[in-house]
Amino acid sequence: MTTTTLDIFNLLVDAGIDAEKAKPLAKEILTRTEAVETLATKNDLLAFKADMYKALLIQTGALVTIFASLYAIFG
């Protein structure tokens, strides 16, 4: 069963929150489907971290190559 804004609204009202206050709250709370589509998972973050380390290594290698070349030319 997917949670809808109306379900969330009803839960908030049943919990004792005024209907006028519950309406904007219900609209702002992510549904399970929205959360799956929007939020990053732990695996997503680990893959991103690995990609950043690869980029850092490539950038470091490029800088070392540039500095070595400059040293060879002007050293």
N, C-alpha and C positions, 0 to 999 in steps of 0.2 A: 504494500500500500504506500503510495506516495503522499507526502505531507503537502497540503496546499495552504495558501495564505488564509483561507477561510477556516481550515482546521486549526491553524495556529491562533487565529483570532478567537475562536471558540474556546480553546484551551486557556488563553489569557483571561478571558471574561469569566470562565468557570473558576479560575484561580483567584478571582476577586478584584481584578484590575478593571477600572472603569472603561466602558466601551469606547469612549472618545480617545482615551490614552492607549488602548489596546490596538486600535486600527493602524496608526503609523508604526507601532512596534511590529505588528504582524507583517507589514509590508517590507520591513527592513531585515527580518530574519531570513537567512538562506534556507531554502528547502534542501533536502538531501540530494536531489538531482542537481540543483544549482551548485551546491558545495562540491560535488564530484566533478562538475564541469569547470569550476572556477578555481578551487584551491589546489595548491601543489601538495603532492604526497611526499612521504619520506624518500621514496625511490626517485621521484622527480628531482628533489633537492640533491640527492647523492649523485645523480647523473650530471646535474648542473655543476656541482663541485668538481667532478672529474674533468668536465670540459674546461672549466676555468684553470685547473692545474695544467692541462695540456696547452692551453693558450699561453699561460705564464712560462712554461718551458720553451715554447717556440719563440716567444718574445725575448726571453733571456738569451737563447741561442743566437738570434738575429743581432742583438746588441753586442754580444761577445765577438761575433764575426765582423761587425762594423768597426768596433774598437781595435780589433786585431789588424784589420785592413788599414785603418788610419795610422796605427802605430808603425806598420810596415812601410807606409808611404812617407810619413813625416817623422818617424821615430828617431 
